[in-house]
Every structure is written in C-alpha cells, then in structure tokens.
C-alpha cells in the first residue's frame, strides 16, 4: 500500500469532480493492480474483501504516444471508493496520466 503520487492524485480529483463526490485524496492508500502497466489502482487496504459496486465517473484522454486512455472511477457495494480502472486502447503501459 502507498499514497497516491501527484499525477494519480490529479486524475482521481478530476474523476471525483465528475462524479460529484468529496473525498480526502491526500490520505488514500492504493495498490497497483496487475494490468500490464496501464496504471489501474485498488483503493484501500481491504480492497480484496469488498465487491465492485458501480462506475461513477469516466474520463478520457490521449497518452503521449497518441493512444486513447479511459480512466474509470468505481465504488464498491457500500458506496466507498473502490478502484481507478485505467484502460489503454492498445493494452500497452501508460506513459503519462493526465
């Protein structure tokens, strides 16, 4: 578990704004998900024991190589922040979060 870096914090802040959700991003703990380097993050130390609820925000942008990236904020079944799911169209590692 670790704190968000500045790029991840900016992305999560954008997603929270889109979802109209307030959260203390400074103190969130995350862990990297096994997604081939695209950048998805599990939120919270108890991630494995919770269940996916629903998507609450989506933000799209292009990576430095021009490839489309979709970042989705998901909450769990108890309406708590669950994960940031990042998908890059060609499945390659993300070069830069925006």
Secondary structure, 3 states (H helix, E strand, C coil): CEECCHHHHHHHHHHHHHHCCCCCHHHCEEEECCCCCCCCEEECCCHHHCCEEEEEEEEEEECCCCCEEEEEEEEECCCCEEEEEEEECCCCCCCCCC
